[in-house]
């Protein structure tokens, strides 16, 4: 798959909420994931644990929006936003971020998230 095809497929799957499928189909087993604060995990197991911890921090997920990809060479970016009520928070939070992905050998090898916290 080309970078454009991977970007389009990621958007399609994320909009359907099929995150497990996007990881299995599009991501390298050696995926590197970098948060805005610089926290980094490497590999499927670490990415899965990070996702479980993120989900456990939420009391209620109220929805998300995923924009169209912008592709340049082996990279693409997506605007994403979501609203959720986090445990212990008095009210829901709306987060907006830019997600940047790097593709190599037909798989996403790195994802990096940029957002204000």
JOMOGI-V581722 format. One record per residue. PHI is phi in whole degrees, 0 to 359 (* if undefined). OMEGA is omega in whole degrees, -180 to 180 (999 if undefined). BURIAL is # if it has 24 or more other C-alpha atoms within 12 Angstrom, else .. Layout:
[[PHI | OMEGA | BURIAL] [PHI | OMEGA | BURIAL]]
//
This chain:
[[* | 176 | .] [281 | 177 | .] [301 | 179 | #] [298 | 180 | #] [295 | 178 | .] [295 | 179 | #] [300 | 180 | #] [297 | -179 | #] [292 | 177 | #] [300 | 178 | #] [299 | 180 | #] [304 | -177 | .] [291 | 179 | .] [295 | 179 | #] [296 | 177 | .] [272 | -177 | .] [78 | -178 | .] [266 | -174 | .] [291 | 179 | .] [300 | 179 | .] [294 | -178 | .] [294 | 178 | #] [295 | -178 | #] [294 | -173 | .] [272 | -168 | .] [249 | -173 | #] [263 | 173 | #] [290 | 175 | #] [300 | 179 | .] [263 | -177 | .] [312 | 173 | #] [251 | -179 | #] [238 | -175 | #] [238 | 178 | #] [275 | -178 | #] [300 | 180 | .] [276 | 179 | .] [95 | 178 | .] [300 | -174 | .] [231 | 170 | .] [234 | -177 | #] [228 | 174 | #] [95 | -177 | .] [302 | -177 | #] [298 | 179 | .] [293 | 178 | .] [294 | 178 | #] [297 | 179 | .] [298 | 178 | .] [300 | 179 | .] [296 | 178 | .] [296 | 179 | .] [294 | 179 | .] [297 | 180 | .] [298 | -180 | .] [292 | 180 | .] [281 | -177 | .] [261 | 174 | .] [272 | -179 | .] [208 | 176 | .] [259 | -172 | .] [252 | 177 | .] [134 | -179 | .] [213 | 175 | .] [227 | 179 | .] [231 | -179 | #] [280 | 179 | #] [279 | -177 | .] [284 | 170 | #] [245 | -174 | .] [249 | 174 | .] [214 | -179 | .] [61 | -179 | .] [266 | -179 | #] [236 | 169 | #] [213 | 178 | #] [230 | 180 | #] [223 | 168 | #] [276 | 177 | #] [224 | 173 | #] [215 | 176 | #] [206 | 175 | #] [238 | -179 | .] [207 | 172 | #] [257 | 179 | .] [273 | 180 | .] [304 | 179 | .] [84 | 179 | .] [276 | -178 | .] [287 | -178 | .] [210 | 179 | .] [297 | 179 | .] [241 | 172 | #] [256 | 178 | .] [249 | 175 | #] [235 | -178 | .] [213 | 169 | #] [249 | 180 | #] [250 | -179 | #] [244 | -177 | #] [238 | 175 | #] [246 | -178 | #] [247 | 175 | #] [214 | 179 | .] [53 | 175 | .] [77 | 179 | .] [224 | 174 | #] [283 | -178 | #] [255 | 180 | #] [209 | 171 | #] [231 | 179 | #] [220 | -174 | #] [245 | 179 | #] [238 | -180 | #] [199 | 173 | .] [273 | 179 | .] [236 | 999 | .]]
//
